[in-house]
Amino acid sequence: MNGQTLRQFQAVKQAARSMSAITPEQTAQALNAMADALICHTDDIVKANQRDLDKIDPSDYRYDRLKLDANRIAAIAADTRNVASLPAPCGEVIEEREMPNGLKISRVRVPMGVVGVIYEARPNVTVDVVSIALRSGNAVVLKGGSDANESNTVLASILRDTLAAQGLNPDLIQLLPPSHEAATDLMNAVGYVDLLIPRGSKRLIASVRDNAKIPVIETGASVVHTYFDAAGDVAKGAKVITNAKTRRVSVCNALDCVLIHSARLADLPALCAEMASKGVEIHADARAYAALEAAYPANLLSPIQPDDYGCEYLALKLAIVTVDSIDEALQFIYDHSLKHSEAIITEDANAAERFLREVDAACCYVNASTAFTDGAQFGLGAEIGISTQKMHARGPMGLRELTSYKWLIRGNGQTRMP
């Protein structure tokens, strides 16, 4: 292990011990001070971010993820304040009981300890992770990508300086170098880091899952579908589909594939009309192509290819597949979903309930955009990621998802007999 990262691991592990003595009022005060500092240092952050942006092609999907401006910094600060306003989860009594022998047993929420996060060109993650980690009683190790190193460095410095100004240990936040070696060290930080969360591409997540020696929660990668049912409302469908596809194409909750019931193919031009004005490229199967051929711009319409099935585009591209029943739609989603977010557009209550019951995904929607898969939108303040697995946490990971629990047993001399 590299000497620098080892020293950082040792420092953050020691700092994590201090969290038990920090009150919820102190963490709230620190987070609000961080929000103030972000606003005060907006110009410094934007300048650092521009140095990162100068190294990447604006047409690259990562460019939008990487970009910070005054509005985005203000939104990050607002999310930080939201987290500060939420109840701190640690110390919450989950359950308690008194046994016949007089033992008083309770199960109480506690922090994970030290949480590590490996992420790519998303500097907002730096602040989101720190705010959620501190509010849930954890210390944090950050390993950002080289694409965002200038941004991450200035953000981490601002956050650490704010902790120190609040009389708290700045070593609660550690930013590792943006190297592959640092990522390897983090994945092997047995005894120092209690939980590791990768945020980024399928490739990154798979690499962390396959190589880490510490517990991992998978997040982020997705192939998002919306099924327009035989009983779908066209006005709702057009609005929801367009929003899910075009609001922000580079995020994990963006729509990748529309499934349309064959009985509603005549409505496909209306469903897609607004997307044409936004430059969405449609890759359609034969029946959907025929329905759109006379109505959608030719330069934006092409036949679907094998690689379009199960593709996370992260771009202004959309697959459209025709199905003949809800059964076929459910099977298609089962075959291609990465269990992130899936939606149905329907006025048939039975179809809606069946979709919610049978689709195996972290977030299942009826008549609403998958763009809502977000910690802040779910009332969590912010999120550390969208878990696509089932162990421990699923969906947007907020404060409670960064805690575990311990059992407290209070007795008065009880002993256990054979």
C-alpha positions in Angstrom: 0.0 0.0 0.0 1.3 3.5 -0.9 2.6 5.4 2.1 0.5 8.5 1.5 -2.8 6.6 1.2 -1.9 4.5 4.3 -1.4 7.7 6.3 -4.8 9.0 5.1 -6.5 5.7 6.0 -4.9 5.8 9.5 -6.0 9.4 10.0 -9.6 8.9 8.9 -10.0 5.8 11.0 -8.7 7.7 14.0 -11.0 10.7 13.2 -14.0 8.4 12.9 -13.8 7.7 16.6 -14.5 11.3 17.4 -17.9 11.2 15.7 -19.5 9.5 18.7 -18.8 12.7 20.7 -20.2 15.1 18.1 -23.8 16.1 18.6 -26.4 16.3 15.8 -26.5 20.1 16.4 -22.7 20.3 15.7 -23.0 18.4 12.4 -25.9 20.5 11.3 -24.0 23.6 12.1 -20.9 22.3 10.2 -23.0 21.4 7.2 -24.7 24.8 7.1 -21.3 26.4 7.3 -20.1 24.2 4.4 -23.0 25.5 2.3 -22.1 29.1 3.1 -18.5 28.4 2.2 -19.4 26.8 -1.1 -21.4 29.9 -2.0 -18.5 32.2 -0.9 -16.0 30.3 -2.9 -18.2 29.9 -6.1 -15.6 31.8 -8.3 -12.8 29.6 -7.1 -14.8 26.4 -7.7 -15.9 27.5 -11.2 -12.3 28.4 -12.1 -11.0 25.0 -10.9 -13.9 23.3 -12.7 -13.1 25.1 -15.9 -9.5 23.7 -15.8 -11.1 20.2 -15.7 -13.6 21.1 -18.5 -10.8 22.3 -20.7 -9.4 18.8 -20.9 -12.6 17.1 -22.2 -14.6 17.3 -25.4 -17.9 19.2 -24.9 -19.6 16.4 -26.9 -18.5 13.8 -24.4 -21.4 12.8 -22.1 -19.1 13.3 -19.1 -18.9 17.0 -19.9 -22.4 17.8 -18.5 -21.7 15.6 -15.4 -18.5 17.4 -14.8 -19.7 21.0 -15.3 -20.2 23.3 -12.3 -21.6 26.8 -12.6 -23.1 29.2 -10.1 -26.5 27.7 -10.3 -25.3 24.1 -9.8 -23.1 25.2 -6.9 -26.1 26.9 -5.3 -28.1 23.7 -5.8 -25.4 21.7 -4.2 -25.3 24.1 -1.2 -29.1 23.9 -0.9 -28.9 20.1 -0.9 -26.3 20.3 1.9 -28.6 22.5 3.9 -31.4 20.0 3.3 -29.3 17.3 4.7 -28.5 19.4 7.8 -32.2 19.9 8.4 -33.0 16.2 8.5 -33.0 14.2 11.7 -29.6 12.6 12.4 -30.3 8.8 12.4 -27.7 7.5 14.8 -29.0 6.7 18.2 -32.5 6.0 16.9 -34.0 3.0 18.8 -35.2 0.7 16.1 -36.9 -1.7 18.5 -36.7 -2.6 22.2 -38.2 -5.3 24.5 -37.9 -6.7 28.0 -37.3 -10.4 28.3 -39.0 -12.6 30.9 -35.6 -12.8 32.7 -35.5 -9.1 33.1 -32.9 -8.3 30.4 -33.8 -5.1 28.6 -32.8 -5.4 24.9 -32.8 -2.6 22.3 -31.6 -2.3 18.7 -30.0 1.1 18.0 -28.9 2.7 14.8 -25.1 3.4 14.5 -22.8 4.7 11.8 -21.0 2.4 9.4 -17.7 4.0 10.5 -15.5 5.0 7.5 -17.3 5.1 4.1 -15.2 5.0 0.9 -16.6 6.2 -2.4 -15.0 5.7 -5.8 -16.5 8.0 -8.5 -15.9 9.4 -11.9 -16.4 12.9 -13.4 -19.1 14.0 -10.9 -17.7 16.7 -8.6 -21.1 17.3 -7.0 -20.6 13.8 -5.5 -17.8 15.1 -3.4 -20.2 17.4 -1.4 -23.1 15.0 -1.4 -21.1 12.2 0.0 -19.5 14.4 2.7 -22.8 15.9 3.8 -24.6 12.5 4.1 -21.6 10.8 5.7 -21.2 13.4 8.4 -24.9 13.7 9.1 -25.1 9.9 9.6 -22.1 9.9 11.9 -19.5 8.6 9.4 -16.1 9.6 8.2 -15.4 9.5 4.5 -12.7 8.6 2.0 -13.2 10.0 -1.5 -11.5 8.7 -4.6 -12.6 10.9 -7.6 -11.5 10.5 -11.2 -8.7 12.4 -12.8 -11.2 14.2 -15.1 -12.5 16.1 -12.1 -9.4 16.3 -9.9 -9.1 20.1 -10.0 -12.8 20.5 -9.0 -12.6 17.8 -6.3 -9.4 19.2 -4.8 -10.8 22.7 -4.3 -14.2 21.3 -3.0 -12.5 18.9 -0.5 -10.2 21.8 0.7 -13.2 24.0 1.3 -15.0 21.3 3.2 -12.0 20.3 5.3 -11.2 24.0 6.2 -14.9 24.4 7.2 -14.6 21.5 9.6 -11.5 22.9 11.2 -13.1 26.3 11.6 -16.0 24.5 13.4 -13.7 22.9 15.8 -14.1 19.5 14.2 -11.4 17.2 12.9 -10.7 17.8 9.2 -9.4 14.3 8.8 -13.0 13.2 8.8 -12.7 13.9 5.1 -9.9 12.4 3.0 -9.5 12.9 -0.7 -7.2 10.3 -2.3 -5.0 11.0 -5.3 -6.8 10.5 -8.7 -4.7 7.4 -9.5 -5.4 3.8 -10.2 -3.0 2.9 -7.4 -5.1 4.9 -4.9 -8.3 3.1 -6.1 -6.5 -0.3 -5.6 -5.4 0.8 -2.1 -9.0 1.8 -1.2 -10.4 -1.5 -2.5 -7.8 -3.3 -0.2 -8.3 -1.0 2.8 -9.2 -3.9 5.2 -9.3 -2.6 8.7 -9.6 1.0 7.7 -12.7 1.4 5.5 -16.0 -0.3 6.5 -18.0 0.2 3.3 -17.1 1.0 -0.3 -19.5 2.5 -2.8 -18.6 2.9 -6.5 -20.5 5.5 -8.5 -20.0 5.6 -12.2 -20.0 3.3 -15.3 -20.8 -0.3 -15.4 -17.1 -1.0 -16.0 -16.1 0.9 -12.8 -18.8 -0.8 -10.7 -17.8 -4.2 -12.0 -14.1 -3.6 -11.3 -14.8 -2.5 -7.8 -17.2 -5.4 -7.1 -14.8 -8.0 -8.5 -11.6 -6.7 -6.9 -12.5 -5.1 -3.5 -11.7 -6.9 -0.3 -14.0 -4.8 1.7 -17.9 -4.7 1.6 -19.3 -3.1 -1.6 -22.7 -1.6 -2.5 -23.3 -1.4 -6.2 -24.8 1.8 -7.5 -25.5 3.8 -10.6 -25.4 1.8 -13.8 -28.8 1.5 -15.4 -30.9 0.6 -18.4 -34.2 2.5 -17.9 -37.4 1.5 -19.7 -40.8 3.1 -19.9 -43.7 0.9 -21.1 -46.6 2.7 -22.9 -49.5 0.4 -22.2 -52.6 -0.3 -24.3 -54.4 1.9 -21.8 -51.8 4.7 -21.7 -52.8 8.4 -21.9 -51.0 10.1 -24.8 -50.6 13.5 -23.2 -49.2 12.0 -20.0 -47.0 9.7 -21.9 -45.5 12.3 -24.2 -44.7 14.6 -21.2 -43.3 11.8 -19.1 -41.2 10.1 -21.8 -39.7 13.4 -23.0 -38.8 14.5 -19.5 -37.2 11.2 -18.7 -35.2 11.2 -21.9 -34.1 14.8 -22.2 -34.0 16.4 -18.7 -30.4 15.4 -18.3 -29.1 12.7 -20.6 -25.9 11.9 -18.7 -27.5 10.7 -15.4 -28.4 7.2 -14.4 -32.2 7.8 -14.2 -32.4 8.9 -17.8 -34.7 6.9 -20.1 -33.0 4.5 -22.6 -35.9 2.4 -24.1 -39.6 2.9 -24.7 -41.7 -0.2 -25.0 -45.0 0.5 -26.8 -48.1 -1.7 -27.0 -48.7 -2.6 -30.7 -52.3 -1.4 -30.3 -51.0 2.2 -29.7 -48.5 2.5 -32.5 -50.7 5.1 -34.2 -50.0 7.4 -31.2 -46.2 7.0 -31.4 -45.7 10.2 -33.5 -47.5 12.2 -30.8 -45.5 10.6 -28.1 -42.2 11.5 -29.8 -43.0 14.9 -31.3 -41.3 17.0 -28.7 -38.2 14.8 -28.6 -37.7 15.6 -32.3 -37.3 19.3 -31.4 -34.7 18.3 -28.8 -32.6 16.3 -31.3 -33.3 12.8 -29.8 -32.0 10.1 -32.1 -34.5 7.2 -32.2 -33.5 3.6 -32.9 -36.8 1.9 -33.7 -37.8 -1.7 -34.4 -39.6 -2.4 -37.7 -43.1 -1.7 -36.5 -42.2 1.4 -34.6 -40.0 2.6 -37.5 -43.0 2.3 -39.9 -45.2 4.3 -37.5 -42.6 7.1 -37.2 -41.2 7.1 -40.8 -43.5 9.8 -42.1 -43.6 11.8 -38.9 -40.1 11.9 -37.4 -37.1 13.6 -38.9 -35.3 11.1 -41.2 -31.9 12.2 -39.9 -32.9 11.3 -36.4 -34.6 7.9 -37.1 -32.8 4.7 -37.8 -33.5 0.9 -37.5 -32.7 -0.7 -34.2 -29.5 -2.7 -33.9 -28.7 -5.6 -31.6 -26.4 -3.3 -29.5 -29.4 -1.1 -28.8 -31.1 -3.7 -26.6 -30.0 -3.2 -23.0 -27.9 -0.1 -23.9 -27.4 2.7 -21.4 -27.0 5.6 -23.9 -26.1 8.6 -21.7 -26.9 10.6 -24.8 -29.8 12.0 -26.8 -30.6 8.5 -28.1 -33.6 6.3 -27.5 -34.6 2.8 -28.4 -38.2 2.0 -29.2 -39.5 -1.6 -29.1 -43.0 -2.8 -29.9 -44.7 -5.4 -27.7 -48.0 -7.1 -28.1 -48.9 -7.4 -24.4 -48.0 -6.4 -20.9 -46.6 -9.9 -20.5 -44.2 -9.3 -23.3 -43.2 -5.9 -21.8 -42.5 -7.4 -18.4 -40.4 -10.2 -20.0 -38.4 -7.6 -22.0 -37.7 -5.6 -18.9 -36.8 -8.7 -17.0 -34.3 -9.6 -19.7 -32.7 -6.2 -20.1 -33.1 -4.2 -16.8 -30.2 -3.5 -14.5 -32.8 -3.1 -11.7 -32.5 0.7 -11.3 -35.7 2.5 -12.5 -38.6 1.3 -14.6 -42.0 2.9 -15.5 -45.4 2.2 -17.0 -47.8 4.7 -18.6 -51.3 3.4 -18.2 -54.8 4.3 -17.0 -55.5 0.6 -16.2 -55.2 0.2 -12.4 -54.8 -3.6 -12.7 -51.9 -3.2 -15.2 -50.3 -0.5 -13.0 -50.5 -2.7 -9.9 -49.2 -5.7 -11.8 -46.2 -3.7 -13.1 -45.4 -2.5 -9.6 -45.7 -6.0 -8.2 -43.7 -7.9 -10.9 -40.9 -5.6 -12.0 -37.8 -6.2 -10.1 -36.2 -2.8 -9.8 -35.2 -0.4 -7.0 -37.7 2.2 -8.2 -40.9 1.4 -10.1 -43.1 4.2 -11.5 -46.7 4.6 -12.7 -47.4 7.7 -14.9 -44.3 9.6 -13.7 -40.8 10.3 -15.0 -37.9 8.1 -13.9 -36.0 11.4 -13.5 -37.4 11.5 -9.9 -35.0 8.7 -8.9 -33.0 11.0 -6.7 -32.4 11.3 -3.0 -33.5 14.9 -2.8 -36.6 14.2 -4.8 -37.4 11.3 -2.4 -37.1 13.6 0.6 -33.7 12.3 1.7 -31.9 15.6 1.3 -29.3 14.2 -1.0 -28.0 10.8 -1.9 -24.7 8.9 -1.8 -25.8 6.8 -4.8 -28.7 4.7 -6.2 -28.2 1.1 -5.0 -29.2 -1.5 -7.6 -28.7 -4.5 -5.3 -30.9 -5.9 -2.5 -28.5 -6.4 0.4 -28.6 -3.7 3.1 -29.9 -0.8 0.9 -31.8 -0.4 -2.3 -32.6 2.7 -4.4 -31.5 6.2 -3.3 -29.1 5.9 -0.4 -29.7 8.7 2.2 -28.8 9.0 5.9 -30.4 5.7 7.2 -28.8 3.7 4.4 -25.3 4.7 5.7 -26.0 3.2 9.1 -26.0 -0.2 10.7 -27.2 -1.1 14.2 -26.0 -2.7 17.4 -27.8 -4.5 20.2 -27.8 -3.0 23.6 -28.5 -5.4 26.5 -29.0 -4.0 30.0 -29.1 -6.4 32.9 -28.9 -6.7 36.7 -26.8 -9.8 37.2 -28.6 -12.2 35.0 -26.8 -15.4 34.0 -27.7 -18.0 31.4 -28.4 -21.5 32.6 -27.6 -24.6 30.5 
